[in-house]
Amino acid sequence: DRVSRVNELLSRIPWSSNLQLSRKDNDSSHTEPRKFLKKVMMEWLPAADALVDMVAVHVPSPEQAQKWRAPIVYSGDIEDECGQGISNCDAQGPTVVYISKMSSGASQKGLLAFGRVFSGTIRPGDKLRALRNDGKETKAKISGINICGIGGKMHAIELAEAGQLIALEGIDKALDKSGTLTSSSKGKAISHMRFSVTPIVQHSLWPKDKTKLQKMASELQKITSADPSALFYRDKETQEYILAGAGELHIEVLLSSLLQNSGIDVEVSKPVIAYRETVQYASRDVALAKSENKHNRLWIRASPLNDNIVDAMCSELANTRLKVLAETLVKDHGWSKNEAGRIWATGPEPLDCNDKSNNSNQPTCLLVDSTYGVQIPQDARENIIEAFKQVVRKGVIVNAPMRGVRFDLMDIKLHSDSVHRRPSSVVPAAMRAMRGAFLMAAPSLMEPMYHVDIRGKSSTLEGVYSILGKRGGTVMDTSSSLSMDVIVASMPVRCAFGLAGDLRGATHGHANCSCVFNGMKRIPEEEEGFVISEARLRKQLDEKVPNVDSFVDKL
């Protein structure tokens, strides 16, 4: 029988000759192929033993690993005291702890902060600098230190040294989802982790019992703090609570956690896609705008940034200082030193500091001073930067953030008296000039895309292609094997809702799919008008996009 044949095969393998499958009466795993294969693998290669042995044999110790990891993970000078402490995994060096994740603790008094001690030692009661991912600095006091035991149990300890993995209590108010703790007054942050997923699907939500609104907000804040690819915030204009995730299944998991942890049942709106606004070529003219008092004039031009620059700003250049950004543009992207040195600002800023680790939320727009022979006062410069941040945060087409747009200040004329160039005069004029320049540069809308991986038996996948075609999907690759076929496709996120259910219905449950965020892409021209109209209607905007004349002035 099947058990005898497997036992015979196991006896021929030198390191598993002593393994034998046991015979049990009425064991369903002997008749069901999937369960039987699982049982054989559990006997031959137990996952727990295999993983523990693999970690013990192949993963280097912190003392070995940090020698070559230090220049990669530490954002400061590797020769400073923190850099050397990390390189040597030195328990006598300054304290440097990287927090990678927050999670609810068993005590429910706050969030546990999981991380590694890269240098120095840490004790309960220590007061450390907390370096957040958004560049801000706060103070953190350690109220407790835990280490993970068998079965996920936590054990309190009084001292943790370099190399240890720990869970800290009392710092969830000082840091968001991740960050760096250090005792050094000059220490820099550990580079925070990047994730391939990003919160591209949004829902507004409210509790069925309105008296539990604040409890819902507090509980969701805890849940999303423990999830690097989730985002929860309150829209300042509509006062709605917004929950954003990587897809419909991710949203379901977050809401399930809310119901399980607090018993709060919620109503959820239809999904909202995170669109981005961009331009296709440089504006045909320079946009002029005057302040209301007619004493100040600005000339702005808009143009698209190279795709390579946008990709770099989303990854290795994310959250870097303007000086580092300028040096990279000169070195790798052919900018002149003069041009790169006159970058004033990047934008848009993320809606919340929690989402800075997500690629699609990184600033990808630039404001560049392209004037010559003009002395611009500091107050006017700050006002123009403020206008730039507001414009790229809420674009013209559907009030979505902008992506890959460069604004050049070509010329400016200001009143000599600062009383006549206050923010109330300069900021609105600069915003109108930028929006007018944007509309002159062939604006278009970008949408998030999914990389869709569909797997199943070849005989059951015949209906998959028609489903992909109806949903705007494009087949990128196919492959076949004896056991299953694989279809790889690209699909707009807005068309992917309910895809898993349709595939199960078309293949009688024999196919499964996975969707992964795969960047942003311009919406096809024939579909763009409908998408814009739908988005403007949902946001209660005027039916038509404003024209250039609504923003620019005549000389």
C-alpha positions in Angstrom: 0.0 0.0 0.0 0.9 3.7 0.0 2.4 3.7 3.5 4.6 0.7 2.8 6.0 2.3 -0.4 6.8 5.5 1.4 8.5 3.7 4.2 10.6 1.8 1.7 11.7 5.0 0.0 12.6 6.6 3.4 14.7 3.6 4.3 16.9 4.2 1.2 17.8 7.8 2.3 20.9 7.6 4.6 19.9 10.3 7.0 16.3 9.2 7.3 16.6 5.4 7.3 15.2 5.2 10.9 12.0 7.2 9.9 8.8 5.2 9.4 5.3 6.4 8.9 3.0 5.0 11.6 -0.2 3.1 10.7 -3.4 4.3 12.3 -6.8 3.0 11.7 -9.3 5.4 10.0 -6.5 7.9 9.3 -7.9 10.1 6.5 -4.5 11.4 5.6 -3.7 7.9 4.0 -6.5 8.4 1.5 -6.3 12.2 0.7 -3.2 12.9 -1.4 -2.6 16.5 0.0 -2.8 15.4 3.6 -0.7 12.3 3.0 2.1 14.4 1.3 2.0 16.8 4.3 2.4 14.0 6.7 5.3 12.5 4.8 7.1 15.9 4.7 6.4 16.4 8.5 8.1 13.1 9.2 11.0 13.5 6.7 11.7 17.3 7.1 10.0 18.7 10.2 9.7 22.5 9.6 10.5 23.5 13.1 13.8 21.5 13.2 14.7 22.6 9.7 14.2 26.3 10.4 16.0 26.2 13.7 18.9 24.3 12.3 19.1 26.6 9.3 19.2 29.7 11.5 21.8 28.2 13.8 24.1 27.1 10.9 23.7 29.9 8.4 22.8 33.1 10.2 25.9 34.9 11.5 26.1 36.1 15.0 25.6 39.9 15.7 29.3 40.3 16.3 30.1 38.9 12.8 27.1 40.5 10.9 27.4 44.0 12.3 30.9 44.5 11.0 29.7 44.5 7.4 26.1 45.6 8.1 27.1 48.8 10.0 28.0 50.9 6.9 24.7 49.9 5.3 22.3 50.4 8.1 23.8 53.4 9.9 23.0 56.8 8.4 25.8 58.7 10.1 29.6 58.6 9.8 30.7 55.1 10.4 33.8 56.5 12.2 31.8 58.3 14.9 31.2 56.7 18.3 27.9 55.2 17.4 29.2 53.9 14.1 32.1 52.1 15.8 29.9 50.8 18.5 27.6 49.3 15.9 30.5 47.8 13.9 32.0 46.1 16.9 28.7 45.2 18.6 30.2 46.9 21.6 28.3 46.6 24.9 30.6 49.4 26.3 29.7 51.8 23.5 26.8 54.3 23.3 23.4 52.8 23.4 21.9 52.4 19.9 18.6 50.5 19.5 16.6 50.1 16.3 12.8 49.5 16.8 11.3 47.7 13.8 7.8 47.0 14.9 5.1 47.9 17.5 2.7 45.3 18.8 0.0 45.1 21.4 1.2 43.8 24.7 -0.5 41.3 27.0 -0.9 43.9 29.7 -2.8 46.2 27.2 -1.2 49.2 28.9 0.5 50.2 25.7 2.4 48.9 22.7 5.5 46.7 22.9 8.3 48.0 20.7 10.3 45.1 19.2 13.9 45.8 18.1 17.6 45.0 18.4 20.3 46.5 20.5 23.0 47.4 18.0 25.4 49.0 20.5 25.7 49.6 24.3 23.4 48.5 27.0 19.8 49.4 28.0 18.0 49.2 31.4 14.5 50.1 32.6 14.4 53.8 33.5 16.9 54.9 30.9 16.1 58.1 29.1 17.1 58.1 25.4 16.8 60.3 22.3 14.1 58.9 20.0 14.9 59.6 16.3 11.7 59.2 14.3 11.5 58.3 10.6 10.1 61.7 9.7 13.3 63.4 11.0 11.8 64.6 14.3 13.4 64.0 17.6 11.6 63.3 20.9 12.6 61.8 24.3 11.8 58.3 25.4 11.9 56.7 28.9 12.2 52.9 29.1 9.7 51.5 31.6 10.4 47.8 30.9 12.5 45.4 28.9 11.3 42.0 27.7 12.7 39.1 25.8 10.7 36.5 23.8 10.6 33.0 25.3 9.2 29.7 24.1 5.7 29.9 22.7 5.7 33.7 22.4 5.8 34.3 26.2 7.5 37.4 27.4 10.1 37.5 30.2 11.1 40.7 31.9 14.8 41.4 32.3 16.8 44.2 33.9 19.6 44.6 31.4 20.0 44.1 27.6 23.3 44.3 25.8 24.4 44.7 22.2 23.2 41.9 19.9 20.0 41.1 21.8 16.5 41.1 20.4 14.2 42.9 22.9 10.6 44.2 23.4 10.5 47.6 25.1 7.6 49.1 27.1 6.8 52.8 27.5 8.1 54.3 24.2 5.0 53.9 22.0 4.3 57.6 22.4 7.8 58.7 21.5 8.1 56.6 18.3 5.5 55.7 15.6 5.9 52.3 13.9 9.7 52.3 13.9 12.7 54.4 14.8 16.0 54.7 16.6 16.8 55.1 20.3 20.3 56.4 21.3 22.1 57.8 24.3 24.6 59.7 22.1 23.9 63.4 21.7 25.5 63.3 18.2 24.2 59.8 17.1 22.3 59.4 13.9 19.4 57.1 13.0 19.5 53.6 11.7 18.1 53.5 8.2 14.5 52.4 8.4 13.1 49.4 6.5 11.3 49.7 3.2 8.4 47.6 2.2 7.2 46.4 -1.2 3.5 46.9 -0.2 1.9 50.3 0.3 -1.6 51.5 1.4 -3.2 52.1 -1.9 -6.8 51.2 -1.1 -8.7 53.5 1.3 -12.0 53.3 3.1 -13.8 55.8 5.3 -15.4 54.0 8.2 -17.6 54.7 11.3 -18.9 52.5 14.1 -22.5 51.2 14.0 -22.7 52.4 17.6 -21.8 56.1 17.4 -20.9 56.3 21.1 -17.9 54.1 20.4 -16.3 56.5 17.8 -13.3 57.4 20.0 -12.7 53.8 21.1 -12.7 52.8 17.5 -10.2 55.4 16.6 -7.9 54.5 19.5 -8.1 50.8 18.8 -7.4 51.2 15.0 -4.4 53.5 15.9 -2.9 50.6 17.9 -3.7 48.0 15.1 -2.1 50.1 12.3 0.9 51.0 14.5 1.7 47.3 14.5 1.3 47.0 10.7 3.9 48.8 8.6 1.7 48.7 5.4 -1.4 50.1 7.0 -2.4 53.7 7.6 -5.2 55.2 9.8 -5.8 59.0 10.0 -8.6 61.5 10.1 -9.3 63.7 7.1 -9.1 67.3 8.2 -11.6 68.6 5.7 -14.4 65.9 5.8 -13.6 64.8 9.5 -13.9 61.2 8.3 -11.7 58.4 9.7 -9.7 56.8 6.8 -8.3 53.3 6.9 -5.8 52.4 4.1 -4.4 49.1 3.3 -2.6 47.1 0.6 -5.8 45.5 -0.8 -9.3 44.3 0.1 -8.1 41.3 2.0 -5.7 43.4 4.0 -8.6 45.7 4.9 -10.7 42.7 6.0 -7.9 41.5 8.3 -7.6 44.9 9.9 -11.3 45.2 10.5 -11.4 41.6 11.8 -8.7 42.5 14.3 -10.7 45.5 15.4 -13.8 43.4 16.0 -11.8 40.7 17.8 -9.9 43.1 20.0 -12.6 45.5 21.0 -16.0 44.1 19.8 -16.6 47.2 17.7 -18.6 46.6 14.4 -18.1 49.2 11.8 -19.7 50.5 8.6 -17.3 50.8 5.6 -17.6 53.0 2.5 -16.8 51.8 -1.0 -13.1 51.5 -1.7 -11.2 54.6 -2.7 -8.1 54.3 -4.9 -5.0 56.4 -4.2 -4.5 58.2 -7.5 -1.6 60.5 -8.3 -1.5 63.5 -10.7 1.4 64.2 -13.1 2.4 66.0 -16.3 3.5 64.6 -19.6 5.8 67.4 -20.9 7.0 70.9 -20.0 4.4 73.6 -19.9 4.0 75.4 -23.2 4.2 78.9 -21.5 5.4 80.3 -18.3 2.4 80.9 -15.9 2.1 84.3 -14.4 0.1 85.1 -11.2 -0.2 88.4 -9.3 -1.0 88.9 -5.7 -4.3 90.5 -4.8 -2.6 93.8 -4.1 -0.9 93.7 -7.5 2.5 94.4 -5.9 4.0 90.8 -6.3 4.3 88.7 -9.5 5.6 85.2 -10.0 6.4 83.3 -13.2 6.3 79.4 -12.8 7.0 76.6 -15.3 6.1 72.9 -14.7 7.7 69.9 -16.3 7.9 66.1 -15.7 10.8 64.6 -13.8 12.7 61.7 -15.3 11.3 58.3 -14.3 14.7 57.2 -13.0 14.7 60.2 -10.7 11.2 59.5 -9.4 12.1 55.8 -8.7 15.3 56.9 -6.9 13.3 59.4 -4.8 10.9 56.6 -3.8 13.7 54.3 -2.8 17.3 55.1 -2.0 16.8 58.9 -1.9 13.7 58.7 0.3 13.7 61.2 3.2 17.3 62.3 2.4 18.5 65.9 3.0 18.4 68.3 0.0 22.2 68.3 0.0 22.4 64.5 -0.5 19.6 64.7 -3.1 21.5 67.4 -5.0 24.7 65.4 -5.0 23.0 62.3 -6.3 21.2 64.2 -9.1 24.6 65.6 -10.2 26.4 62.3 -10.0 23.8 59.9 -11.4 21.3 61.9 -13.4 23.2 64.5 -15.3 22.1 67.7 -13.4 24.5 70.6 -13.2 25.8 71.6 -9.8 24.2 75.0 -10.1 20.8 73.5 -11.0 20.9 70.9 -8.3 22.1 73.3 -5.7 19.1 75.5 -6.2 16.5 73.0 -5.2 14.3 74.6 -2.6 12.0 71.8 -1.5 10.6 68.4 -2.2 7.0 67.3 -1.8 4.3 66.3 -1.1 4.8 65.4 2.5 3.0 62.2 3.5 -0.5 62.5 5.1 0.9 61.2 8.3 4.4 60.5 9.5 3.5 56.8 9.9 3.5 56.2 6.1 7.0 57.3 5.3 8.2 53.8 4.8 5.9 53.3 1.9 7.3 53.9 -1.6 4.2 55.5 -3.2 4.0 58.1 -0.4 7.5 59.5 -0.8 8.0 63.1 -2.0 8.6 62.9 -5.8 8.1 66.6 -6.7 10.7 69.4 -6.8 10.7 73.1 -6.4 13.7 74.7 -8.2 14.9 78.3 -8.2 15.7 79.1 -11.9 15.8 82.8 -11.5 19.0 84.8 -12.4 20.2 88.0 -10.9 17.3 88.2 -8.5 17.6 88.6 -4.7 14.7 86.7 -3.1 14.1 87.6 0.6 13.9 84.7 3.0 10.3 85.4 4.0 9.2 85.3 0.3 11.2 82.0 -0.2 9.4 80.4 2.8 6.0 81.5 1.4 6.7 80.1 -2.0 7.8 76.8 -0.4 4.6 76.7 1.6 2.6 77.3 -1.6 4.5 74.5 -3.3 3.7 72.0 -0.5 0.0 72.8 -0.6 -0.2 72.5 -4.4 1.6 69.1 -4.6 -0.4 67.7 -1.7 -3.7 68.5 -3.4 -3.5 68.6 -7.2 -5.9 70.3 -9.7 -7.5 67.3 -11.5 -9.0 65.3 -8.5 -7.3 66.9 -5.5 -4.8 63.9 -5.4 -1.1 64.3 -4.5 1.2 65.0 -7.4 4.0 62.7 -8.6 7.1 63.4 -10.6 6.4 67.1 -11.3 9.1 69.8 -11.3 8.2 73.4 -10.7 10.7 76.1 -11.7 10.5 79.6 -10.4 11.5 81.5 -13.6 11.2 85.1 -12.4 9.7 87.0 -9.5 9.0 90.7 -8.7 8.3 91.6 -5.1 7.4 94.7 -3.3 10.4 96.1 -1.3 8.3 96.6 1.8 7.7 93.3 3.6 4.3 94.6 4.7 3.1 94.2 1.1 4.5 90.7 0.6 3.0 88.9 3.6 2.0 85.2 3.4 -1.6 86.2 2.7 -0.4 87.9 -0.5 2.4 85.7 -1.8 1.2 82.2 -1.0 -2.1 82.4 -2.9 -0.4 83.9 -5.9 2.3 81.3 -6.0 -0.3 78.5 -5.7 -2.2 79.9 -8.7 0.9 80.2 -10.7 1.9 76.6 -10.0 -1.6 75.2 -10.7 -1.7 77.2 -14.0 1.7 75.9 -15.0 0.6 72.3 -14.1 -2.5 72.6 -16.4 -0.2 73.9 -19.3 1.9 70.8 -19.1 -0.6 68.1 -20.3 -1.8 66.9 -16.9 -2.8 63.3 -16.5 -3.8 60.9 -13.8 -1.8 57.9 -12.5 -3.2 54.8 -10.8 -1.7 52.0 -8.7 -1.1 48.7 -10.5 -1.2 45.1 -9.2 1.2 42.3 -10.2 -1.3 39.4 -10.3 -0.1 35.8 -10.0 -2.7 33.2 -10.8 -2.0 29.5 -10.3 -4.1 26.4 -11.0 -4.4 23.3 -13.2 -4.2 23.9 -16.9 -7.6 22.3 -17.5 -9.3 24.8 -15.2 -7.7 28.1 -16.3 -9.5 28.5 -19.6 -11.9 31.2 -18.2 -9.1 33.2 -16.6 -8.1 35.1 -19.7 -11.6 36.4 -20.3 -11.9 37.6 -16.7 -8.5 39.4 -17.0 -9.6 41.0 -20.3 -12.9 42.3 -18.8 -11.0 43.9 -15.9 -8.4 45.7 -17.9 -5.7 43.2 -17.1 -2.7 42.5 -19.4 -1.1 39.0 -19.5 2.7 39.4 -19.0 3.9 35.8 -18.9 2.7 32.2 -18.7 4.4 29.0 -17.6 3.4 25.4 -17.3 4.5 22.4 -15.4 3.1 18.9 -14.8 1.2 19.9 -11.7 0.0 23.5 -12.5 0.0 26.5 -14.8 1.0 30.0 -13.8 -0.4 33.2 -15.4 1.3 36.5 -14.6 -0.6 39.6 -15.3 -0.7 43.4 -14.7 -4.0 44.9 -13.6 -5.2 48.3 -12.3 -6.1 48.2 -8.6 -9.5 49.8 -9.3 -10.4 46.8 -11.4 -9.2 44.1 -9.0 -11.9 44.2 -6.4 -13.7 40.9 -6.3 -11.1 39.3 -8.6 -10.5 36.3 -6.3 -14.2 35.5 -6.1 -14.6 35.7 -9.9 -11.6 33.4 -10.4 -12.9 30.8 -7.9 -16.3 30.8 -9.7 -14.8 30.5 -13.2 -12.4 27.7 -12.2 -14.7 25.9 -9.7 -12.3 26.8 -6.9 -9.2 25.2 -8.5 -7.3 28.5 -9.1 -5.9 31.0 -6.6 -4.3 34.4 -7.1 -2.1 36.8 -5.3 -1.9 40.6 -5.9 1.2 42.7 -5.1 1.6 46.4 -5.6 3.6 47.1 -8.8 4.0 50.8 -9.0 2.0 53.6 -10.6 1.0 53.9 -14.3 -0.8 56.5 -16.3 -4.5 55.7 -16.9 -5.3 55.0 -20.6 -6.6 58.1 -22.3 -9.9 56.5 -23.3 -10.6 55.6 -19.6 -9.2 58.8 -17.9 -12.3 61.0 -18.4 -14.6 58.5 -16.7 -12.2 58.0 -13.8 -11.7 61.8 -13.3 -15.5 62.4 -13.4 -16.1 59.6 -10.9 -13.4 60.9 -8.5 -14.5 64.5 -8.7 -18.1 63.5 -8.0 -17.1 61.4 -5.0 -15.1 64.4 -3.6 -18.0 66.8 -4.3 -15.9 68.9 -6.7 -17.2 70.7 -9.7 -17.9 68.4 -12.6 -15.3 69.9 -14.9 -11.6 70.4 -14.2 -10.7 74.1 -13.9 -9.0 75.6 -17.0 -5.8 77.5 -17.2 -7.6 80.9 -17.2 -8.9 80.2 -13.7 -5.4 80.5 -12.3 -3.1 82.6 -14.5 -3.1 86.4 -15.0 -2.2 88.5 -18.0 0.8 90.8 -18.0 
